[in-house]
Amino acid sequence: MSEPVVVITGASRGIGAHLREAFGAAGYLVEGLSRSGDAGTTQVDVTDEEAVAGYVEELMRSRGRVDVLINNAGLIDAEVPLWEADPAQWWRTVEVNVRGPFLLSRAISRHMLAAGGGRIINLNSGAGTRANDVATAYYASKTALGRITGGLHLAGYERGLRAFDLAPGVVRTDMTAAMSAHEGRTEWTQPSQVSELALALASGRLDDWSGRMVRAGVDTAQSLATAAAGGLDEQARTVGLRGWGAQDPIS
C-alpha cells in the first residue's frame, strides 16, 4: 500500500471533519474516529483503553501502517470559575483532552517507532500557555497536552518520531460559537488555514518545529520554514517557567 495513512480523532464534525476532507484530498488514506460514529467515522471512545487498543490492533491488521496521528477530539468545560465547576464535567474534559491523546499516542507511536518514525499532531490551543479565570479544566488540559507533545519529541526524535502542538486559532464551530468568550467575534480562523498547516507538518517539511507549538491563521508553512532556517532557540514556542530575574535560583 503506497498511500500514507492518517488517523484523525474527533473527525465527525468541526475541525476534525475539515481535516478529514483535506487529508483525503491530499492522497492520504484517512481513518476518522469519533465517539458517535457519525459521518462515516469509526466509533471509538478515545478515553477507553480497551477500545483504543482494539481499534489500533485491527487498524494495523488492515492497513499495516500509520504515518500520521492527529489528536483532535476535545471538550471544553463550562465558563465558570473553579469553585463553581461541576466535578464530573471538569474531569471528563481532562479525560478527553489528555487521556485520549495519551492512549492514542501510546498505542500508535509504538508502531511508528517500529517502522522508523511517524508524526503526531496534537490540536492544542493558546489556552495551554496560560491560566484563565474560567473553564479551568480546558486550560489545564491543554497545558498537559503540551507536555505529552514535548515528551514524545524528546523520547522519540532520534528514532524518527516527530510531535507537534497545532493551535488552530478560533475556528467557527459548534463549540466556539456557543462560548461567551467569543460573543460578537467577527474574525475567525479559516478551516483551510488549519488544514494547510496540518498537511505541512505531516509532510515532514516542518520537522524543525517538532516539540513546539505552531498557530494557524498566524503561521504559514513558509513563515515557519523561514524562521527555522534562521535557527530556533531551544525554548522557542515552548512552555516553561520564567524566572524573576538573573538571580533567580531556578531560572
MARFI-794611 format. One record per atom (N, C-alpha, C, O): x negated, z negated, y. Coordinates in pm, whole numbers, plus 50000, padded with zeros to 5 digits. Layout:
BEGIN
XZY...
END
This chain:
BEGIN
499155000049881500005000050000499115000050124498304990950142499265010050206498385011550322498915004750447498125000950534500235003250459500804997450580500494982650589500624975450491500074977950707499854963650725501184956150719502224961550757501134943650673502334935450657502324924350760501324917250775503444922750831503594911950927504794903450888505854908750853504634890350893505724880850870506094874851005505234869751076507374875551040507854870451169508974860451142509984863951081508804848151187509864838251171510784838651293510414843351400511994833551272512974834051381513264848251424513394851151543513364857251326513394871751356514784877451369514924889551389515814869351359517164875051361517694877451502518634885251520517104870951603517604872651739516514869151840515424864751803516824871251968515894867452074514564874652065514494886352028513504867552100512164873352099511804878151959511164888651945512194870851857511874874751720512434888351683511764896151617513664891151727514264904151698513514915251769513314926051713513094912851893512314922851966510964925251897510514936751885510324914651851509054916151781509234923751650508404932151614510314920851579510574927751453510704942751476510154950751400511424946451579511614960751610510314967351654510004978451611509544960451739508304966251791507264968151682506594978451677507124958351594506124959551487506554970151385505704977151329507844971251360508314981751271508024995551328507605004551255508254997251459507985009951524506495013251525506105024851530505655002751521504215004751523503625007351384502415008951370504465007851282504005011351149503744999751056503185001650948504144987951095503994976251007505164975350910506274979650941504904969850793505974965550705506364951550752505564942250744507564950050799507994937750864508804929150768509794933550710508354916850752509074906650677509644896950779508924888550833510954898050806511594889250903512274877550835513004879350738512034865650886512644853550832513564847350937513314848251057514624840950890515474833050978516214822950894516364824550773516684812650959517434802350888518784807550841519304803350738519364816850920520694822050889520674833650790521634835750716519584841050787519534853050705520254864750767520504874850700520604863650897521304874350966520374885951001519154884750993520974897151040520274908851093519204914150997518144918651040519504913550869518584919150771517344910850746516374915850688517344898250787516194889550764516374881750634517474880850580515284876150587515324867750468515634853450508515034848150602516554847150439516954833650474515944823450422515814821550301515244817150513514274806750479514294796150588514194799250706514444783550547514294772450641512804769550650512204764850553512204772150765510744771050777510254756750767509054754450754511164746950773510754732950760510824727950616510464716550588511284736450525511454732850384510214737350306509994749250287509424727750263508154731050197508344739650073507624749450053509304736049989509524743649866510034757749896509634767349831510914758949994511444772150029510334781150083510274792950048509464775750167508364783650222507404787750111506994799350104507044778250025506114781449917506674792049824505964801149782507964790949791508594800749704508654814449768508444824649702508954814749897509014827549967507644834249968507544846149939506594826850001505254832750010504774837349873504124847649861505094829749769504724833849634505374847149597504714856049543506654848449626507354860949598506844872349686506744883749641506534869149811506004879249902504694885049851504484897149858503834876549802502544881349752502714889649625501934898749598503744886549547504014894749429504514908549469504134918649409505364908949571505994921649608505134929949703505094942149692504464923449797503684930649897502184930449870501474940049900501714919549812500294918649777499384914849892498174913149871499924913450011499074910650127499934906150245501124909250252499314898750336499904895850467498774897250569497764890250560498944906150663497914908550763498114900150889497154895750953499384898050923499714890951047500884881551020501864885250957500764869251070501874859651068502204856351213501324852751292503484857451249503934853651382504914842151368506044844051322504484830251408505354818451405506154818051535505684813151638507374823451528508214824751646509394815051646509884811351752509864810851529511044802251521510824789551603509784783051592511814785951684511654774051767512974769051822513954776451830512964756351861514124749951922513694742852050512514740252071514664739852135514434730952249515474720052245516634722552212515074707852279515994696652280516714695852414516414703452506517654686752424518444685252546517554681852665516564674652652517924687152780517144684952902517514671452964518144670653069517094661052895517324647252940516024639552925515164643552847515854628352999514644620252982514604613952843515624612952775513434609652803513214604952667514184593952626514674593952514514474584552717515344573352679516784577452656517574569552603517144589552695518494594552669518524604352552519594609152514517384607252495517304617352390517964612652261517904600852227518594621952191519154619152059518024619751956517384630251943517754608951883516604608751792516624620051688515584625951658517804622951633517864633451531517534647051590516774654751530518084650051706517794662951770516334663651812515684673951795515814652751866514424652251910513494655551793512594663951805513734648951681512844650951566513034664651503512064670551455514244669751502514474683151446513724693551526513204703251470513654691751658512894700951743511424700951704510794711451694510884689051682509484688051639509284694251501508294701051478510224692051412510104697751277510044712951282509154719051221510964719151353511004733751358509764739251430509164748951384509384733051542508314738451626506914735151576505954741851613506784724851492505464720851444505354721851291504444728251239506274715451222506214715951075506384730351025505714734350929507274737951089507474751751047506194759951053505794765550951505544760851170504284768251178503204762651085502394770151031503184749451068502214743450976502434748550833501484752850768503674747950785503944752050648503674766950627503054770650527504124775350719503884789850704502404792950713501894800750633501714786950809500284789550825499494784450706498564791050660499864772850655499184767150539499324776250417498344778750347500534781050393500784789250274500154803050286499594808150189500244809150403499794823050419498304824050448497654833550404497754814450521496324815450556495444815450433494374821550433495854808750328495074808650203494914822850148493834826650103495974830350153495904844250104495124853050202494414862150159495254850450330494464857850428492974855650405492194865050406492594843150386491184839850365490654846350237489524851250234491474846250133491054852450006490854867450022490054873449950491584873450116491494887850139490434891350244490204903150272489814881350301488774884050402489204881850545488424884150637490454877450565490884874250701492294878850732492964884950649492724875650852494054879150899494254872951036493354866651091495434874751090495714869751225497034862251229498054866851177496984850651292498164842251308498444840851458497574836951535499654844151496500074843551636501184833151647502244834751588500924822551722501914812051742502584813751878501904813851981503904815151878504624816252004504654802452069505424793652030503804800652168503654787952236504324788552373505244796452392503874780652467504514780052597503604772852694502744764952654503794775552823503114767552923503494752952911502764744252959504644750152848505064736352823504044728852739503964716552745503274736152661502274729752577501044725052652500164718652593500964728052780499784724352859500034712652953499134708653026501254707152952501564696553050502734688052999503414691452903502924676553068504054667853038505264672153121505134679953216506424667053086507644670153161508574658153156508494649753066509474657453254510384646053260511554647153164512154636953129511894659253120512994661253025512534670252912511444676052917513384671452809513064679852692511694676252635510874685052609511454663352616510114658652577509704663252437508524664852410510674665252349510314669952215509714683952221508734686952153510304692452303509814706152316508384706152371507514713052318508154698452476506834698052536505804692152439504694697352428506164681452371505254675352274504944684952160503804685852114505974692052114505784701052000504904712952035504124717551951505024717952157504204729452194502744725352215501844733352190502504713152261501124708252266500564707252126499424711352101501344701752034500904700451895500644714151832499694715751755501484723951865501294737351810499954743051853499304749951775499544740351976498234744852022497104739051941496074745551922497274726751892496244720651807496194727351670495134728351609497344731751621497354739451496496584752451515495754756151431496854759151625496134771651656494634769151662493854776451602494244758851737492824755851750492164752151619491024756051593492874744651536492324740851407492124752751315491114753651245493094761951314492954774051234491754782251281490984787451200491614783451412490504791051469489164785051429488274792151382489004772151448487714765651421487354766051274486194768351238488334763751187488044763151044487924777050981487224778750881488634786851039488714799650971487984811251034487904821950974487444809451155486894820951227485774827851150485764840151141484864820351096483724826451026484134833150896483354840650837485344830650851485854836850729486874847850760487574852550671486944851850887487774863150925489164859750974489954868651004489474846850983490804842851030490804841451181489884835551239491824846851246491974845751390493344839351419494324842051350493394830951522494644824251557494794824151709493834821751782495994826651755496254827951899497524820351937498464819551859497534814952059498754810052121499234820852217498524824752309500444825652194501044835652282502214829352356503244826552296502044827152485503134822252568503924834152619503364842752687505214834952587505974846852625506484846852768507154856352809506194836352844506824835252975508284831652955508624824852859509134835953046510564832853034511324845853008511644853353100511604848152882512394859752840513864855552839514184844452796514724864052885516154860652886516704861252744516884872052687516964849652688517544848452555518704838552564518964832752669519394836552451520474826752449519954812952487520624805452558518754809552440518194796352465517844794452612518244784552673517094803952670516664802252808517834803452906517844796753009518804812052875519954813752963520794801152972521494798953070520734792852866521524780652863520814768752926521394757952938519554770452966518774759353019518994757553168518974767253244519224745153211519414742453353518144745553432518214748653551516994744753367515724747653435515654761953485514894765053576516454770853426516404784953464517654789653537517874801653553518474780253580519654784053657519254791453784518384786853858519864802753808519564810553927518324819153917517974826054013517644818853803516434827053788516774841853795517744846453734515984849253868516194863653879515034871653821515174883653796513904865253799512744872053741512514867053600512354855053576512494876353508512324873153367511184881553309510964892853352510484876053211509514884053137510264894053051511234890552985509824906553051510464916652969510024915252823508844912952795510954916652729510584915852588509464925452550508634922252465509444937052612508394946852581507014941652616506034945252551506924933152719505624927452756505124917852649503924917052623506044910552589505684901452480505244909452357504234906452295506014919552324505714927752207504374934952221503594935552126504124940452339502864947652361501654938552346500644942552289501774926352396500654916952385500494912252240499374910652192501604909952171501534905952031500884916851945500074913951858501244929251971500644940351897499154941551925498374944651835498754939052049497334939552082496564928452011495464930751961497144916552005496504905551933496404908851784495384906351720497474914451729497504917751587496494928551551496014929151438496184937251646495314948651619493844944951603493074952551546493464933351654492064929351650491294932351777490134928551790491944939151871491264942751996490964930752085490104931452173491674919852061491524908152148491044895952070491414884652103490234898151968489794887051885488944876751960488814865351915488364880552073487624870852154488534859852206488054849352248489844862052203490794852252251491324843252141492244835452164490764844252023491164835351915490924820851956489874817552013491894812251928491794798151965492234795252106492104783952153492754805352176493114803852318494554808552342495184814552254495044805752462496404809652499496394821852591495604822652685497274831052561497494842552649498954842252691499794836252624499254848852803500604847652861501164861352895500664868352982502234864952823502904877752850503514877452990503954867053038503524889253053504064890153187503034887753295503254891053411501914882053257500774879853347499544886853290498914894953358499224883653166498124890253098498564903653039499724905353001497644912953032497844925352959496674926852863495664919852875496804935952769495694938252677494444942252753493344937852719494594950552855493434955052932492824943653012491594942253014493634935453079493084924553159492384914353072491354908753112492904911752953492264902352863490954907852807489964900652795490964920652774489724926852725488644926752832487474924352803489034929352955488074929253066487504915353088486304913753108488374905253084487914891453101486954887452989485944880953015487274891252866486424887652753485064894552762484044888852724485054906852813483794914252826482834907252921481614908552908483394899953017482554892653111482094879253060481324872353127482564875252941482194862552883483204851852914483604850153029483634844652812484634834152828483994820452815483244817952721484304811752909483854797852898484444791652772485544795152730483704782352713484134776352587485524770152597486284770352500485854764552713487134757752730488204766452797489324761752820487884778752828488844787352897490114789052815490064792052696491244787152880492574788652821492774779652699493484783252605492144767852702492394757752600492884745152670492734743652791493474736052593493994723552649493054712152613492734710252496492604704552715491704693452690491904682352792492874682452867491004672952793491084661452883490184663653003488994666452989490754662353121489974663853244489534649953292490374641253318488234647953303487724635153347487944632753495488294642053569487744620253540487984617253680486804620853769486894619953891485694624853707484524628753785483304629553697483374627453576482154632553759480914634453683480504621753610479824622553508480894610053661480504597453599481464592653491481234582253429482524600153469483504596053367482824596353229482324606953189482784585153157482064584853029482674593452919482004596252819483914597852934484494606352829484694620652873485324628552802484184624352990484364638153036483294647052972483274659152997
END
